[in-house]
């Protein structure tokens, strides 16, 4: 069963450069001691794998501002996402100690959110 982590309506910057991850969700990801970036493998609704680089500001900045880069802009282009669309990010336990992340892109059509394949 998927554990919902966050839902985010995309801004213009989210669709052109990098996506800011909600600060409240930073604790949902484990950063090894002393590191400021990790790779997150996420699977979309058509079972395609994406590698997002999750990074935070260095030097114990009081506002670490987590962001997704890596294949993020490729994901946006392939899905045809624009400001106002949203993503839903979740995780589930994989076999052993692993975690499987899932990402779903959605667009609002006639007041209903529908998957963007």
N, C-alpha and C positions, 0 to 999 in steps of 0.2 A: 504494500500500500504506500502511495506517495505521501510524503510529508510536505505540505505547502510551505515554502520559505518566503517568497514575496511575489507581489504583482506590482508592475510598474507601468504607468502610462508614459510613453516615450516623448521626450522633448526633442527639439530640433537638433541640439548638440548630441543627444543620444543616438540619433540616426545618421549623423555625419562624421563623428569622430570617435567617441567612446561612450559607453553607458555608465552613468553613475549608479552604483549599487546602493540601496537604502542603508544608511549608517546603522540602523537598528539590526541589520542582518549580518554585519561584519562578523559577529561571534558564531555564525553558522558555518564558517570556514576556518580551517586550521592552518595557521602560518607557522612553519618551523621557526624556532628561536633565531632571532637576528635577521630573518628574511622579510622582505617587503613585497614579494610577488610570488604567486603560485599559479600553476596551470589547472584549469577546471575543465574536465571533459564532460560535455553535456550532449544528450541525445534529443533530437526534435521529434515531432509527431510522425514523421515519415522514416524514423529510425536512422537518420543521418547524424554522424558524430561531428561535434564542433569543439574546438579547443579555444577557450577564452582565457586570457591572462588576467587574473585578478590582482591588482596591485594597490598599495596604499602609499601615502607619502612617507618619506624617511624621517629619521631624527626625532622620533617621538612627538611628531606634530600633534597638537591637541585636536586637530580636525583631520584625521587620516584620509578622508574622502576616497573610499574604495571605488575603483572603476574597472570595467571589463574592456580589454583591448584584444589583441590577438586576432582571432577570426571574427570578431564582433562585426566590423563593417562589412565583411563578406556575407555574414548571416543576414544583416539588414538588407543588403542589395539582392541577395538570392530570394528573400521572402517579399521584397518590394515594400518594406516597411516605411512608414512616414510618421511624423509627429502626430500624436493622438492615438496611434495604435498602442497596443500594450503587449508585454510579455508576462508569462507566468513561469516562475522558476520553482522547482521542487526537487526533492531527493528521496531515495529509498535505499534501504540496506541491501547491499549486494552479498553474494556468497562470501563467507569469511568475514574479514573486518572492513571490506570495501564499502564504498558509497557510490551510488549511481545517481547522477544529476540529470534532470529532464528540463527542457525548455520548450515552451509553447508560445507561438506568436498569435495574437488575436486582433481583429479589426471590428469596430462597432458598425453594424449595418442594421438600420431600422430599430435602433435601441436594443439590439441583441449582439453580444460578443460572439464572433464565429472564428474558428481556427483559420490561420493563414498557412497553407501547406507550402 
